Amino acid sequence: MSGASPPTLLVLRALGLGDLLAAVPALRALDAAFSEHRRVLATTAPMGPLARCVAGFDDIIAVEPLGPLPGGLRPDVAVNLHGRGPQSHQVLLALRPRRLVAFACGDVRGPEWRAGEHEADRWCRMLTEHGIPADPAQIDIVAPPEPAGLPDVRGATLVHPGAAFGARRWPPERWAVVARHEASRGRQVFVTGGPTETDLAGEVVTRAGLPEASNLAGRTDVLGLAALVAQAGRLLSADTGVAHLATALRCPSVVLFGPVSPAEWGPPASRPWHIALWRGRRGDPLGEHCDPGLLLIEPADVVAALDQLDAQPGPRRPSPG
């Protein structure tokens, strides 16, 4: 009947920065496959602005992880990109969708969850096995507009020493050695971080002998951080969300892995402008203290990776949106 409202597709991915970006191929596949639907993405509030750079969803709604979804939503199709269930399944089933696209769990039918699978591959496989074609190589996002009130970082090296958990935080004195080396090569160096990481970034800046203005921690939201990464010459970080920004925005990067293998969360091996360092030791990614495997990576290893990065052909970068 003409004038009828289109059916609704609801996708749940209410997690952090790296989680959102690892789901980009799946989100783009859903955007394309359900173009006749009203497409709604439920994600955490800080991710909302960046989510608009990911795919052409009609609405982005802010929700808490595993919190209840707005009761007014009546999805025809609900897609669980949040987890394997059962809690995330129950959040979506409470809205009584006609179809639930998800991994098998309890009474919910679907593909089986595979431990150790790369995060981007995992969600694309789930969709494909549900009859929704998805390509895990479709990881690029649109570069956000240049942020106002921040320095020009074009060609500069960004050092991001923070991570959500101590297990993935390489010591600041080691980051300072690498930052000092980059500065000695005539490159501008800036240190980034979230609002709770200003002291950590300041310690790296001080130890490296950089100007105080090099500390950009706490001066951007997620969208602003993405805009900096889109401009920068290269990014150095641990296995954390900003590393996924570098991948999605084709910013050359060196990423340090500790308790988790890059085979699960790392950049694609097909892109030589992203280098993952890992010493092959697994540990607890939620641990309080720096993982022993991460400590096996020395500053000289990062410097050598930077030399290798400089020898690679540069990627074509996406244009600002």
C-alpha positions in Angstrom: 0.0 0.0 0.0 1.4 3.4 -1.0 2.4 5.7 1.9 3.0 2.8 4.2 6.1 3.1 6.5 9.0 0.9 5.5 10.0 -2.0 7.7 12.7 -1.5 10.3 16.1 -3.1 10.5 17.6 -2.8 14.0 21.3 -3.6 14.5 22.8 -3.8 18.0 26.5 -3.1 18.6 26.7 -1.1 21.8 30.4 -1.5 22.6 33.6 0.5 22.3 35.6 2.1 19.6 37.5 -0.9 18.4 34.3 -3.0 18.5 32.4 -0.6 16.3 35.2 -0.4 13.7 35.7 -4.1 13.6 32.0 -4.4 12.7 32.3 -1.9 9.8 32.2 -4.6 7.0 29.1 -6.2 8.6 27.4 -2.9 9.0 28.1 -1.9 5.4 26.7 -5.3 4.3 23.5 -4.7 6.2 23.2 -1.2 4.9 23.3 -2.5 1.4 21.2 -5.6 1.9 18.3 -3.8 3.6 18.2 -0.6 1.6 14.4 -0.7 1.5 14.2 -0.7 5.3 14.5 2.1 7.8 18.0 1.2 9.2 18.6 1.8 12.9 21.9 1.2 14.7 21.9 1.0 18.5 25.3 1.8 19.9 26.8 3.6 22.9 26.4 7.4 23.0 30.2 8.3 22.5 30.2 6.2 19.3 27.1 7.9 17.7 28.9 10.7 15.8 31.5 8.3 14.4 28.9 5.7 13.5 27.6 8.2 10.9 30.9 7.8 9.1 30.5 4.0 8.9 27.4 3.4 6.8 24.2 5.1 5.7 22.0 4.1 8.6 18.9 6.3 8.9 19.0 6.6 12.7 21.6 6.1 15.4 20.3 5.6 18.8 22.3 5.7 22.1 21.9 2.7 24.4 23.8 1.2 27.3 25.7 -2.1 26.7 23.0 -4.9 27.2 20.6 -2.2 28.4 16.9 -2.2 27.3 16.2 -0.8 23.9 13.4 1.8 23.3 10.1 0.1 23.6 8.7 2.1 20.6 11.0 0.2 18.2 9.2 -2.5 16.3 11.9 -4.1 14.1 11.0 -6.4 11.2 14.6 -7.7 11.3 16.9 -7.5 14.4 20.6 -8.2 14.0 22.8 -9.1 17.0 26.4 -7.8 16.3 26.9 -7.4 20.0 27.8 -10.9 21.2 27.0 -14.6 21.1 24.1 -14.4 23.5 22.1 -15.2 25.5 21.9 -11.7 27.2 22.3 -9.7 23.9 19.8 -12.0 22.2 17.3 -11.4 25.0 17.6 -7.6 24.6 16.6 -7.9 20.9 14.0 -10.6 21.4 12.2 -8.4 23.9 11.1 -6.2 20.9 9.6 -9.3 19.2 11.2 -8.9 15.8 9.9 -11.0 12.9 13.4 -12.2 12.3 16.5 -12.4 14.5 19.9 -12.6 12.8 22.4 -13.9 15.4 24.7 -16.7 16.4 23.2 -19.9 17.7 22.4 -19.9 21.4 19.7 -21.7 23.3 16.5 -21.6 21.2 18.0 -19.1 18.7 19.2 -20.8 15.6 22.1 -19.6 13.6 25.8 -20.2 12.8 28.0 -21.5 15.6 30.5 -19.2 17.4 34.1 -19.9 16.6 36.8 -19.1 19.2 39.9 -17.4 17.8 38.2 -16.0 14.7 39.1 -12.5 13.5 36.5 -10.1 14.7 35.7 -8.7 11.3 35.6 -12.2 9.7 33.3 -13.5 12.5 30.4 -11.1 11.9 30.7 -11.3 8.1 30.5 -15.1 8.3 27.5 -14.9 10.6 25.7 -12.7 8.1 26.8 -14.7 5.1 25.5 -17.9 6.7 22.2 -16.2 7.2 22.1 -15.4 3.5 23.3 -11.8 3.7 26.5 -11.4 1.6 29.3 -9.6 3.5 32.9 -8.9 2.6 35.4 -8.5 5.6 37.7 -6.4 3.3 35.2 -3.5 3.3 36.8 -1.8 6.4 37.3 1.8 5.2 35.2 4.7 6.6 34.8 8.2 5.5 37.3 10.7 7.0 35.6 13.2 9.4 36.0 16.9 8.7 39.1 18.6 10.1 38.7 19.4 13.8 38.6 23.1 14.8 41.0 24.4 17.5 43.6 21.7 17.1 47.1 21.8 15.6 47.7 20.7 12.0 48.9 17.1 12.3 49.4 16.4 8.6 52.4 14.2 8.1 53.0 14.1 11.9 53.5 11.0 14.1 50.7 10.3 16.6 51.6 8.3 19.7 48.7 6.9 21.6 50.0 5.3 24.9 46.7 4.5 26.5 44.4 1.5 26.4 41.3 0.4 28.3 43.1 -2.1 30.5 46.6 -2.2 32.0 47.5 -5.4 30.2 47.6 -3.5 26.9 49.4 -0.4 28.1 53.1 -0.4 27.1 55.2 1.5 29.6 55.2 5.3 29.1 59.0 5.4 29.3 59.2 3.1 26.3 56.8 5.3 24.3 58.9 8.3 25.2 62.0 6.6 23.7 60.1 6.1 20.4 58.6 9.5 20.4 62.0 11.1 21.0 63.4 9.1 18.1 60.7 10.3 15.8 61.3 13.9 16.8 65.0 13.5 16.2 64.2 12.6 12.6 62.6 16.0 12.1 59.0 14.8 12.5 56.3 16.5 14.5 55.1 14.2 17.3 51.8 14.5 19.1 50.5 12.4 22.0 46.8 11.5 22.0 44.5 10.0 24.6 41.1 10.3 26.3 40.1 12.6 29.1 41.4 10.1 31.7 44.8 9.8 30.0 46.0 13.4 30.2 48.6 12.5 32.9 49.8 9.5 31.0 50.2 11.5 27.8 51.9 14.3 29.7 54.4 11.8 31.1 55.3 10.7 27.6 55.6 14.3 26.4 57.9 15.2 29.3 60.1 12.1 29.1 60.4 12.6 25.3 61.3 16.3 25.7 58.4 17.4 23.5 56.7 20.8 23.7 53.7 20.9 26.1 51.5 21.7 23.2 52.2 18.2 21.9 49.8 16.7 24.5 46.4 16.4 22.8 45.0 14.0 25.3 41.5 15.0 26.5 41.1 17.6 23.7 39.0 15.6 21.3 35.9 13.4 21.3 35.9 10.2 19.3 35.1 12.0 16.1 37.8 14.6 16.6 40.3 11.8 17.3 39.3 10.1 14.1 39.9 13.4 12.2 43.4 13.6 13.7 44.2 10.0 12.6 42.8 10.7 9.1 45.4 13.6 8.7 48.4 12.1 10.5 51.4 10.6 8.7 51.4 7.6 11.0 50.0 6.2 14.3 51.8 4.3 17.0 49.6 2.6 19.5 48.9 -0.6 21.5 46.0 -2.9 20.6 43.2 -0.5 21.3 40.4 1.4 19.6 42.6 4.1 17.9 44.5 1.3 16.1 41.2 0.4 14.4 40.8 4.0 13.4 44.1 3.9 11.6 43.0 0.8 9.7 39.6 2.2 8.8 41.2 5.5 7.7 44.2 4.0 5.9 46.7 5.8 8.2 50.0 3.9 8.3 50.4 2.4 11.7 52.5 0.3 14.0 50.4 -1.6 16.6 51.8 -3.4 19.6 49.9 -6.6 20.7 50.4 -8.3 24.0 47.8 -10.7 25.5 45.7 -11.0 22.2 46.9 -12.2 18.8 46.6 -9.8 15.9 45.1 -12.7 14.1 41.9 -11.9 16.1 42.0 -8.1 16.3 44.8 -6.9 14.1 44.9 -5.0 10.8 44.6 -7.0 7.5 47.7 -8.7 6.4 47.0 -7.5 2.8 47.8 -3.9 3.8 51.5 -3.5 4.2 51.2 0.1 5.7 49.9 -1.5 8.9 52.5 -3.4 11.0 51.5 -5.5 14.0 54.1 -6.5 16.5 53.5 -9.6 18.7 55.8 -12.0 20.5 53.4 -14.9 20.4 52.4 -15.0 24.1 48.8 -14.9 25.1 47.5 -13.5 28.4 44.6 -11.8 30.1 43.5 -8.8 28.0 41.5 -7.4 31.0 44.5 -7.7 33.3 45.5 -4.8 35.5 49.3 -4.8 34.8 51.2 -4.7 31.5 51.1 -8.2 29.9 54.5 -10.0 29.9 54.2 -10.7 26.2 53.8 -7.0 25.5 56.9 -6.2 27.6 58.9 -8.4 25.3 58.5 -5.7 22.6 61.4 -3.2 23.0 61.6 0.4 21.7 64.2 -0.8 19.2 61.6 -3.1 17.7 59.1 -0.2 17.2 61.8 1.9 15.6 62.7 -0.9 13.2 59.0 -1.3 12.3 58.9 2.4 11.6 61.8 2.0 9.2 60.0 -0.8 7.6 56.8 1.3 7.4 58.7 4.1 5.7 59.9 1.7 3.0 56.3 0.7 2.1 54.2 2.4 -0.6 51.7 4.8 0.9 48.0 4.0 0.9 45.4 6.1 -0.9 43.6 7.9 1.9 39.8 8.6 2.1 38.6 12.1 1.6 36.9 14.0 4.4 33.2 13.7 4.6 
